Amino acid sequence: MRLRNRYRMPLTAIAMGILVMLMLYPLNMMFANAQPMRPAEKYDNYQGKMTYCSTFNHYVEKDQHSTTVKLMEYANDNAMSYLIWRFGKDQGKRMVDVCEHAQQRYIVEQCQQQPDENLEQLILNYNRQAVKQSGAI
């Protein structure tokens, strides 16, 4: 009995070590192969507070103009604060200065075509050309 316990503990420790190494190896490979996002990818990958087009479409159908204007202003503020957060104060501020308020008819058309999209991403897409011409992305 004593002989069995003497080998069981080291073998268990070795097996646990191998198991931990097998679990950490893919994580290590993920970090080793990771590449930083390019500015264009950061620009397209909106993450933040979202105003969905389905909500916007609902208020457009009910003809509540004041609510749709508020939603567009809210989405515009979210999109511009995302740019400052994602690209830093200097580059983000330059991008915000280049951006303009998206026209309501553009947003309405795009929301009807893409009801699963969020308004912030549509606003960023609307301003993409101007930001690209300024050289920020």
Buried (B, 14 or more C-beta within 10 A) or exposed (E): EEEEEEEEEEEEEEEEEEEEEEEEEEEEEEEEEEEEEEBEEBBBEBEEBBBBBEBBBBBBEEEEEEBBEEBBEBBBEBBBBBBBEBBEEEBBBBBBEBBEEBEEEEBBEBBEEEBEBBBBBBBBBBBBEEBEEEEBB
